[in-house]
Amino acid sequence: MEIHIYTDGSCTVQTGTGGWGAIIMAVENKKLLKEKRISGGAKNTTNNQMELTAILKAVKEIKKGASQPIIIFTDSQLEIDWINDKNKCKTVELKMLISQIKHACTARKITPEFRKVKGHSGHHLNNKVDRLANSERLKIA
């Protein structure tokens, strides 16, 4: 069994309202065993904050010591690079979120694999989580 997590963030630049969403799935032999959706939103935020918040909230849903492979799918290569220390983040708020993600993984004794999916390209699950993040953003607007 594997845990697949799809995450996305959304933000309106003009208003600073944002939303995030995550779909957490237990998958075995390409068959969905269980699915959970989580989402939320915020005012005075950025798209990057919402992308990272989605990852953080999803990681916090994983039980400590989960032995299954955990794969997190996101359409943001920048966030993957920040989390994997391949690129330096200079914004204090984003650094805090990245630190929280790393701490949450360490506390749960998990090492998720991050995979990039192309956003807005017809990928079924990425589109689903995009709609989830956008619906949260619209609730706040």
C-alpha positions in Angstrom: 0.0 0.0 0.0 1.1 3.6 -0.7 -0.2 6.9 0.5 -0.7 9.4 -2.4 -1.3 13.0 -1.6 -2.3 15.7 -4.1 -1.9 19.3 -3.0 -2.6 22.7 -4.4 -2.9 26.3 -3.4 -4.8 29.3 -4.9 -4.6 33.0 -4.4 -6.1 36.2 -5.9 -3.2 38.6 -6.1 -5.5 41.7 -6.0 -7.3 40.7 -2.8 -4.8 38.4 -1.1 -7.4 35.8 -0.4 -6.3 32.3 -0.8 -7.3 28.7 -0.5 -5.5 25.4 -0.2 -6.6 21.8 -0.7 -5.3 18.3 -0.3 -6.6 14.9 -1.3 -5.0 12.0 0.7 -5.5 8.5 -0.6 -4.5 5.0 0.4 -3.7 3.2 -2.8 -2.9 -0.5 -3.4 -2.1 -1.9 -6.8 -3.5 1.3 -8.4 -6.8 0.7 -6.5 -8.2 3.4 -4.2 -8.8 2.0 -0.8 -9.6 5.2 1.1 -9.8 8.9 0.4 -9.8 12.0 2.6 -10.1 15.6 1.5 -9.0 18.6 3.5 -9.0 22.3 2.7 -9.0 25.8 4.1 -8.3 29.3 3.3 -6.8 32.6 4.5 -6.8 36.3 4.0 -3.7 38.4 3.3 -1.7 35.5 1.9 0.1 34.4 -1.3 -0.1 31.5 -3.7 3.2 30.1 -2.4 1.9 30.2 1.2 -1.2 28.4 0.2 0.8 25.7 -1.8 3.0 25.1 1.3 0.0 25.2 3.7 -1.6 22.4 1.7 1.5 20.3 2.0 1.9 21.0 5.7 -1.8 20.2 6.5 -1.6 17.0 4.5 1.6 15.8 6.2 0.0 16.5 9.6 -2.8 14.0 8.7 -0.2 11.1 8.4 0.1 8.9 11.4 3.4 8.8 13.2 5.7 6.0 11.9 3.6 5.3 8.8 5.5 2.5 7.1 3.9 2.9 3.7 5.6 4.9 1.0 4.2 8.4 0.9 4.2 10.4 -2.3 3.2 14.0 -2.4 2.1 15.3 -5.8 2.2 19.1 -6.4 2.2 21.3 -9.5 4.8 23.6 -7.9 8.4 22.7 -8.6 9.5 25.7 -6.6 8.0 24.3 -3.4 9.5 20.9 -4.0 12.9 22.5 -4.5 12.5 24.6 -1.3 11.5 21.6 0.8 14.4 19.5 -0.6 16.9 22.3 -0.1 17.6 22.6 -3.8 16.7 26.2 -3.9 16.9 28.9 -1.1 13.7 30.6 0.0 14.2 34.2 1.1 10.8 35.0 2.5 10.4 34.7 6.3 6.8 33.5 6.1 7.6 30.8 3.6 10.8 29.7 5.5 8.6 29.2 8.5 6.1 27.0 6.6 9.0 25.0 5.1 10.5 24.5 8.5 7.1 23.4 9.8 6.7 20.8 7.0 10.2 19.4 7.7 9.4 19.3 11.5 6.1 17.6 10.9 7.8 14.9 8.7 10.5 14.4 11.3 8.0 14.2 14.2 6.0 11.5 12.2 9.2 9.7 11.2 8.3 9.9 7.5 10.2 10.8 4.4 7.8 11.6 1.7 8.8 11.6 -2.0 7.7 14.7 -3.8 6.6 14.5 -7.5 5.8 17.3 -9.8 2.7 17.1 -11.9 2.0 19.6 -14.6 -0.7 22.0 -13.5 -3.8 22.9 -15.6 -2.9 20.1 -18.1 -5.9 17.8 -17.6 -4.4 15.7 -14.9 -7.6 14.4 -13.2 -6.5 14.5 -9.5 -4.5 17.7 -9.9 -7.6 19.3 -11.4 -9.7 18.0 -8.4 -7.4 19.5 -5.8 -7.2 22.7 -7.8 -11.0 23.0 -7.7 -10.9 22.3 -3.9 -8.3 25.1 -3.3 -10.3 27.5 -5.5 -13.6 26.8 -3.8 -11.9 27.7 -0.4 -10.5 30.9 -1.9 -13.9 31.9 -3.2 -15.5 31.3 0.3 -13.2 34.0 1.7 -13.4 36.5 -1.1 
